[in-house]
Amino acid sequence: MDVKHTLRYTAALAALLASASLAHADCGIEKGSVRILSNDFLALQLVSAAATACASDTVTVTSNLTAEHKNIQVPALSTNPSSYTIAVVANGSLVPLLNDGLVRPMDDLVAKYGQQLQPNQLIKIDGKVMAIAFMANAQHLMYRKSVLDAAGIAEPKTYEDMVAAAVTLKEKGGIASPLVANFKPGWDLGQEFVNMFSGYGGEFFEPGTANLAINGEAGLKALAMMKAMADTMAPEYMTYDTNSLDPVWTGSGAAMMNMWGSRASAIIDTAGAAPDVAADTVLAAAPTVGGGTIPATTLWWDGFAMAKNITDEDAEASFQAMMAGIAPEVAAANPAAAAWLIKGYEPTPAAVGVFATVAAGAKPYPMLPYMGLLHTALGNNLAEFMQGQESAEQALADVTTAYNTAATEAGFLK
């Protein structure tokens, strides 16, 4: 973690430990080892802090909060015993763990310790609870109101509006990079295509099969819009991922971006490093594209899954610790940190963009066993197109070849 995140984590932990409702550090756990792997942002820092407070003389609780969690989770949970007992996942990152049989059902633990959970938190696969969701998430529009107002630009409702606004700001407003996005090759770039392709109404696969269906009009239009966005950005735009855009937003004069709702609380925090930028940032629904009626984004949940290769004792301890981590008191004490899917939560200004995107009808990210293979193929094969080194048709052909190879090796295609 960087210094800012370390300070926030420490403050969150101190606040949670000071809370009377969370003062019982043993959390009712007799013994066991709890080992948590997760991404690193404020909401997850709070969850981890509350779970870590369950440590005692007979219970160890450790956590690894890292932006590399997606790359770590499969090998870490493949060992026996698993390096981690808990993987904090989203609807996309759960799929590889399911594909490899690395997580266990939690129905018995829900029945024994999950009385606080609501039905929409229980993520069931083939009728079994395979994950517990605790927050909603989506990429949605964030913009600098004063910058757009000064140029006479209204809130962008479509990607076409946003690109046109960026062109105006760049040519007439003297802003070198008015638009920023998560275009770093790999997972982030793949997600940007998934968002845009969904907005154009594309279907990723032929119905009822694992056969790829991106090589058509929607795929070409999605790439064309991504390239149009890139043309308004700084030369280093392909170095930006989710974790690097916060300082870019606060320090570079960027005016528009589609960022994860889970980062909104830090971005609009007027007590943070850039209070003027925070106060000037407006959260709105993700834009539509191509005359479509639904936002060009995908809906996500964040939650946790239980490693399969662990003892029943550690599984029980880990579930109890996570119940403390996502207790109603955590959401109540930190309502602005996330769009919580926790009992008693009331949406705050930081959740406006996520809920506006939900209300506009955005589709969930596909939870298909072969979607992760496509996402990887997209992230690894679109950079040359974005840099003007190959055509859109060739890029989609490269994605198809990579996907077909991986899907055949995995047994999804023959």
C-alpha positions as CSV (number, residue, x, y, z in Angstrom):
1,M,0.0,0.0,0.0
2,D,1.1,3.6,-0.5
3,V,1.3,6.1,2.3
4,K,-2.2,7.5,1.8
5,H,-3.8,4.0,1.8
6,T,-1.7,3.0,4.8
7,L,-3.0,6.0,6.7
8,R,-6.6,5.4,5.7
9,Y,-6.3,1.7,6.6
10,T,-4.8,2.6,10.0
11,A,-7.5,5.2,10.7
12,A,-10.2,2.8,9.7
13,L,-8.8,0.0,11.9
14,A,-8.6,2.4,14.8
15,A,-12.1,3.6,14.3
16,L,-13.4,0.0,14.1
17,L,-11.6,-1.1,17.2
18,A,-12.9,1.9,19.1
19,S,-16.5,1.0,18.1
20,A,-18.3,-0.7,21.1
21,S,-20.2,-3.0,18.7
22,L,-16.9,-4.4,17.4
23,A,-14.9,-4.4,20.6
24,H,-15.1,-8.2,21.1
25,A,-12.0,-9.1,19.2
26,D,-12.6,-12.8,19.3
27,C,-15.8,-12.5,17.3
28,G,-17.0,-15.7,18.9
29,I,-14.3,-17.7,17.1
30,E,-12.7,-20.5,19.2
31,K,-9.6,-21.1,17.1
32,G,-8.4,-21.1,13.5
33,S,-6.3,-19.3,10.9
34,V,-7.9,-16.7,8.7
35,R,-6.0,-15.6,5.6
36,I,-7.6,-13.0,3.3
37,L,-6.6,-12.1,-0.3
38,S,-8.3,-9.0,-1.8
39,N,-7.9,-5.9,-3.9
40,D,-6.8,-2.7,-2.2
41,F,-9.2,0.2,-2.0
42,L,-11.0,1.9,0.9
43,A,-14.1,-0.3,1.2
44,L,-12.0,-3.5,1.3
45,Q,-9.6,-1.9,3.7
46,L,-12.5,-1.4,6.1
47,V,-13.7,-4.9,5.7
48,S,-10.3,-6.3,6.2
49,A,-9.8,-4.1,9.3
50,A,-13.0,-5.3,10.9
51,A,-12.1,-9.0,10.1
52,T,-8.6,-8.5,11.4
53,A,-10.0,-7.3,14.7
54,C,-11.2,-10.9,15.3
55,A,-7.6,-12.0,16.0
56,S,-6.9,-13.4,19.4
57,D,-4.5,-15.8,21.2
58,T,-6.2,-18.7,19.4
59,V,-7.2,-17.0,16.1
60,T,-4.7,-15.6,13.6
61,V,-6.0,-13.2,11.0
62,T,-3.8,-11.9,8.2
63,S,-4.6,-10.1,4.9
64,N,-2.9,-9.3,1.7
65,L,-4.5,-6.3,0.0
66,T,-3.0,-5.9,-3.4
67,A,-3.9,-4.8,-6.9
68,E,-2.3,-8.1,-8.2
69,H,-5.0,-10.2,-6.4
70,K,-6.5,-11.5,-9.7
71,N,-3.1,-12.8,-10.8
72,I,-2.5,-14.4,-7.4
73,Q,-5.8,-16.0,-6.5
74,V,-5.7,-19.1,-8.8
75,P,-2.2,-20.3,-7.9
76,A,-2.6,-19.3,-4.3
77,L,-5.8,-21.3,-3.9
78,S,-4.4,-24.2,-5.9
79,T,-1.9,-25.2,-3.2
80,N,-3.0,-27.7,-0.5
81,P,-3.5,-26.2,1.9
82,S,-4.4,-23.0,0.2
83,S,-2.2,-19.9,0.9
84,Y,-5.5,-18.0,1.6
85,T,-8.7,-19.1,3.2
86,I,-10.7,-16.2,1.8
87,A,-10.6,-14.7,-1.7
88,V,-12.4,-11.4,-2.1
89,V,-13.8,-11.6,-5.6
90,A,-16.2,-10.0,-8.0
91,N,-18.6,-11.7,-10.4
92,G,-15.9,-11.9,-13.0
93,S,-13.0,-13.0,-10.8
94,L,-15.0,-15.7,-9.2
95,V,-15.4,-17.6,-12.4
96,P,-11.7,-18.8,-12.7
97,L,-12.0,-20.2,-9.2
98,L,-15.2,-22.0,-10.0
99,N,-13.7,-23.3,-13.3
100,D,-10.8,-24.9,-11.4
101,G,-12.8,-26.2,-8.5
102,L,-10.9,-24.0,-6.0
103,V,-13.8,-22.8,-3.8
104,R,-16.3,-24.5,-1.5
105,P,-20.0,-24.1,-1.0
106,M,-20.9,-22.1,2.2
107,D,-24.5,-23.1,2.7
108,D,-23.8,-24.8,6.1
109,L,-21.8,-21.7,7.3
110,V,-24.6,-19.4,6.1
111,A,-27.1,-21.4,8.1
112,K,-24.9,-21.4,11.2
113,Y,-23.4,-17.9,11.2
114,G,-25.1,-15.9,8.4
115,Q,-28.2,-14.6,10.0
116,Q,-27.3,-11.0,9.1
117,L,-27.2,-11.8,5.4
118,Q,-29.9,-10.7,2.9
119,P,-31.1,-13.0,0.1
120,N,-29.4,-10.8,-2.6
121,Q,-26.1,-11.3,-0.9
122,L,-26.1,-15.1,-1.5
123,I,-24.5,-15.8,-4.8
124,K,-25.7,-19.3,-5.8
125,I,-24.2,-21.5,-8.5
126,D,-26.3,-24.6,-9.3
127,G,-28.3,-23.9,-6.2
128,K,-25.2,-23.7,-3.8
129,V,-23.9,-20.5,-2.1
130,M,-20.5,-20.0,-3.6
131,A,-19.9,-16.4,-2.7
132,I,-21.3,-13.7,-0.3
133,A,-21.7,-10.3,-2.0
134,F,-21.3,-7.2,0.2
135,M,-21.1,-4.3,-2.2
136,A,-22.4,-3.3,-5.7
137,N,-20.1,-1.8,-8.3
138,A,-20.0,-0.4,-11.8
139,Q,-17.9,1.9,-13.9
140,H,-19.8,5.2,-14.4
141,L,-19.3,8.8,-15.4
142,M,-17.4,11.3,-13.3
143,Y,-16.8,14.8,-14.5
144,R,-15.5,18.2,-13.5
145,K,-18.5,20.5,-13.5
146,S,-16.6,23.8,-13.5
147,V,-14.5,22.7,-16.5
148,L,-17.5,21.6,-18.5
149,D,-19.5,24.7,-17.5
150,A,-16.7,27.1,-18.5
151,A,-16.8,25.6,-22.0
152,G,-20.6,25.6,-22.2
153,I,-20.7,21.8,-22.2
154,A,-23.7,19.9,-20.7
155,E,-23.3,16.7,-18.8
156,P,-22.5,14.0,-21.3
157,K,-25.2,11.4,-21.7
158,T,-23.5,9.4,-24.5
159,Y,-20.0,8.4,-25.4
160,E,-20.4,10.4,-28.5
161,D,-21.2,13.4,-26.3
162,M,-18.2,12.7,-24.2
163,V,-15.8,12.4,-27.1
164,A,-17.1,15.6,-28.7
165,A,-16.7,17.4,-25.3
166,A,-13.1,16.1,-25.0
167,V,-12.3,17.4,-28.5
168,T,-13.7,20.8,-27.6
169,L,-11.8,21.0,-24.4
170,K,-8.6,19.9,-26.0
171,E,-8.8,22.2,-29.0
172,K,-10.4,25.3,-27.4
173,G,-9.9,24.8,-23.7
174,G,-6.2,24.1,-23.6
175,I,-6.6,20.8,-21.7
176,A,-4.1,18.3,-22.9
177,S,-5.9,15.2,-21.7
178,P,-9.6,16.1,-21.0
179,L,-10.6,12.4,-21.0
180,V,-8.9,9.5,-19.1
181,A,-9.8,5.9,-19.0
182,N,-8.6,2.5,-17.8
183,F,-6.8,1.5,-21.1
184,K,-3.8,-0.3,-19.7
185,P,-3.3,-3.6,-21.6
186,G,-4.5,-6.6,-19.7
187,W,-7.6,-6.8,-17.5
188,D,-8.5,-3.1,-17.7
189,L,-8.3,-2.8,-21.5
190,G,-10.4,-6.0,-21.8
191,Q,-13.0,-4.5,-19.5
192,E,-13.3,-1.4,-21.5
193,F,-14.1,-3.5,-24.6
194,V,-16.6,-5.5,-22.6
195,N,-18.3,-2.3,-21.5
196,M,-18.5,-0.8,-24.9
197,F,-19.5,-4.0,-26.7
198,S,-22.4,-4.4,-24.2
199,G,-23.5,-0.8,-24.8
200,Y,-23.7,-1.5,-28.6
201,G,-26.0,-4.5,-27.7
202,G,-23.5,-7.1,-28.6
203,E,-23.7,-10.8,-27.5
204,F,-20.3,-12.2,-26.7
205,F,-21.2,-15.8,-27.6
206,E,-23.5,-17.7,-29.9
207,P,-26.6,-18.6,-27.8
208,G,-26.1,-21.7,-25.7
209,T,-22.5,-22.2,-26.8
210,A,-19.0,-21.2,-26.1
211,N,-18.5,-20.0,-29.7
212,L,-17.3,-16.5,-29.9
213,A,-19.6,-13.9,-31.5
214,I,-17.6,-10.6,-31.3
215,N,-16.5,-10.5,-34.9
216,G,-19.3,-8.3,-36.2
217,E,-20.7,-4.8,-36.3
218,A,-20.9,-4.3,-32.5
219,G,-17.2,-5.4,-32.1
220,L,-16.0,-3.1,-34.8
221,K,-18.0,-0.2,-33.5
222,A,-16.8,-0.8,-29.9
223,L,-13.1,-0.6,-31.1
224,A,-13.8,2.5,-33.1
225,M,-15.3,4.3,-30.1
226,M,-12.4,3.3,-27.9
227,K,-9.9,4.6,-30.5
228,A,-11.9,7.9,-30.7
229,M,-11.6,8.2,-26.9
230,A,-7.9,7.5,-27.1
231,D,-7.3,10.2,-29.6
232,T,-8.3,12.8,-27.0
233,M,-6.0,11.4,-24.3
234,A,-2.5,12.0,-23.2
235,P,0.3,10.0,-25.0
236,E,0.7,7.8,-22.0
237,Y,-3.0,6.8,-21.8
238,M,-2.2,3.1,-22.1
239,T,-0.3,3.2,-18.8
240,Y,-3.5,4.1,-16.9
241,D,-5.3,1.4,-14.9
242,T,-7.8,1.7,-12.1
243,N,-5.2,2.1,-9.4
244,S,-3.3,4.9,-11.2
245,L,-6.2,7.1,-12.3
246,D,-6.9,8.7,-8.9
247,P,-3.7,10.8,-8.9
248,V,-4.2,11.6,-12.6
249,W,-7.7,12.8,-11.8
250,T,-6.6,15.0,-8.9
251,G,-3.5,16.4,-10.5
252,S,-3.7,16.6,-14.3
253,G,-6.8,18.7,-15.0
254,A,-8.7,15.8,-16.6
255,A,-12.3,16.6,-16.9
256,M,-14.1,13.3,-17.6
257,M,-13.7,9.6,-16.9
258,N,-15.6,6.4,-16.3
259,M,-14.3,5.1,-13.0
260,W,-15.5,2.4,-10.6
261,G,-18.1,3.4,-8.1
262,S,-16.0,1.8,-5.4
263,R,-13.4,4.6,-5.8
264,A,-16.0,7.4,-5.7
265,S,-15.8,8.0,-2.0
266,A,-12.1,8.8,-2.2
267,I,-12.5,10.9,-5.3
268,I,-15.2,13.1,-3.9
269,D,-13.6,13.3,-0.4
270,T,-13.2,17.0,0.2
271,A,-10.9,16.2,3.2
272,G,-8.5,14.5,0.8
273,A,-5.4,15.7,-1.1
274,A,-7.3,17.8,-3.7
275,P,-10.4,19.2,-2.0
276,D,-11.2,21.6,-4.9
277,V,-11.2,18.8,-7.4
278,A,-13.3,16.6,-5.1
279,A,-15.9,19.3,-4.6
280,D,-16.0,19.9,-8.4
281,T,-16.5,16.2,-9.3
282,V,-20.0,15.1,-10.3
283,L,-21.1,11.4,-10.3
284,A,-23.6,10.3,-13.0
285,A,-24.8,7.2,-14.8
286,A,-22.5,5.6,-17.3
287,P,-23.1,7.0,-20.8
288,T,-24.9,5.1,-23.6
289,V,-23.4,4.6,-27.0
290,G,-24.5,4.2,-30.6
291,G,-28.1,5.2,-30.0
292,G,-28.5,2.4,-27.4
293,T,-30.7,2.8,-24.4
294,I,-28.6,1.0,-21.7
295,P,-25.4,2.3,-20.2
296,A,-22.2,1.1,-21.9
297,T,-20.9,-0.6,-18.7
298,T,-21.4,-3.8,-16.7
299,L,-22.8,-4.3,-13.2
300,W,-20.6,-6.0,-10.7
301,W,-20.8,-7.2,-7.1
302,D,-17.8,-7.6,-4.8
303,G,-17.9,-10.3,-2.2
304,F,-15.9,-13.2,-0.8
305,A,-15.5,-16.9,-1.6
306,M,-14.1,-19.7,0.6
307,A,-11.0,-21.7,-0.5
308,K,-11.6,-25.4,-0.9
309,N,-8.2,-26.7,0.2
310,I,-8.5,-25.6,3.8
311,T,-9.5,-27.3,7.1
312,D,-13.1,-27.1,8.3
313,E,-11.8,-25.3,11.4
314,D,-10.2,-22.6,9.3
315,A,-13.3,-22.4,7.0
316,E,-15.5,-21.8,10.0
317,A,-13.1,-19.2,11.6
318,S,-12.8,-17.4,8.2
319,F,-16.5,-17.2,7.7
320,Q,-17.1,-15.8,11.1
321,A,-14.3,-13.2,10.7
322,M,-15.8,-12.1,7.4
323,M,-19.2,-11.8,9.0
324,A,-17.5,-9.3,11.3
325,G,-15.9,-7.7,8.3
326,I,-19.2,-7.1,6.6
327,A,-21.3,-6.5,9.7
328,P,-24.1,-3.9,9.5
329,E,-22.0,-1.8,11.9
330,V,-19.2,-1.5,9.3
331,A,-21.5,-0.1,6.6
332,A,-23.3,2.1,9.1
333,A,-20.0,3.6,10.3
334,N,-18.7,4.0,6.7
335,P,-21.7,4.7,4.5
336,A,-19.8,6.6,1.9
337,A,-17.1,4.0,1.4
338,A,-19.2,1.8,-1.0
339,A,-22.6,1.0,-2.4
340,W,-23.0,-1.6,0.3
341,L,-25.3,-4.7,-0.1
342,I,-25.6,-4.9,3.7
343,K,-28.7,-4.8,5.9
344,G,-29.6,-1.3,6.9
345,Y,-27.5,0.6,4.4
346,E,-28.9,3.8,3.0
347,P,-27.3,5.1,-0.2
348,T,-25.0,8.2,0.1
349,P,-23.7,10.7,-2.5
350,A,-20.8,8.4,-3.3
351,A,-23.2,5.8,-4.5
352,V,-25.2,8.1,-6.8
353,G,-23.4,7.0,-9.9
354,V,-23.7,3.3,-9.3
355,F,-27.4,3.4,-8.5
356,A,-28.1,5.7,-11.5
357,T,-26.4,3.2,-13.7
358,V,-28.4,0.4,-12.2
359,A,-31.6,2.3,-12.7
360,A,-30.7,3.0,-16.3
361,G,-30.7,-0.8,-17.0
362,A,-27.0,-1.7,-17.3
363,K,-26.4,-5.4,-17.8
364,P,-24.5,-7.6,-15.3
365,Y,-21.0,-8.8,-16.3
366,P,-21.5,-12.3,-17.8
367,M,-20.9,-15.1,-15.3
368,L,-20.1,-17.7,-17.9
369,P,-17.3,-20.3,-17.3
370,Y,-15.5,-19.2,-20.5
371,M,-15.9,-15.4,-20.1
372,G,-12.6,-15.1,-18.3
373,L,-10.8,-16.7,-21.2
374,L,-12.4,-14.1,-23.5
375,H,-11.5,-11.2,-21.1
376,T,-7.9,-12.4,-21.1
377,A,-7.8,-12.6,-24.9
378,L,-9.2,-9.1,-25.2
379,G,-6.7,-7.6,-22.7
380,N,-3.8,-9.3,-24.4
381,N,-4.7,-8.5,-28.1
382,L,-6.2,-5.1,-28.4
383,A,-3.1,-2.9,-27.6
384,E,-1.7,-3.0,-31.2
385,F,-5.0,-1.7,-32.6
386,M,-5.2,1.0,-29.9
387,Q,-1.7,2.1,-30.9
388,G,-2.6,2.2,-34.6
389,Q,-0.4,-0.8,-35.5
390,E,-3.2,-3.1,-36.9
391,S,-6.8,-2.9,-38.1
392,A,-9.9,-3.5,-35.9
393,E,-10.6,-6.6,-38.0
394,Q,-7.2,-8.0,-37.3
395,A,-7.4,-7.2,-33.6
396,L,-10.7,-9.1,-33.4
397,A,-9.2,-12.0,-35.4
398,D,-6.3,-12.1,-32.9
399,V,-8.7,-12.2,-30.0
400,T,-10.7,-15.0,-31.6
401,T,-7.6,-17.1,-32.2
402,A,-6.3,-16.6,-28.7
403,Y,-9.8,-17.4,-27.2
404,N,-10.4,-20.4,-29.4
405,T,-7.0,-21.9,-28.3
406,A,-7.7,-21.3,-24.6
407,A,-11.3,-22.5,-24.8
408,T,-10.2,-25.7,-26.7
409,E,-7.5,-26.4,-24.1
410,A,-10.1,-25.9,-21.3
411,G,-12.6,-28.2,-23.0
412,F,-15.2,-25.6,-23.8
413,L,-14.7,-26.0,-27.6
414,K,-13.9,-29.1,-29.6
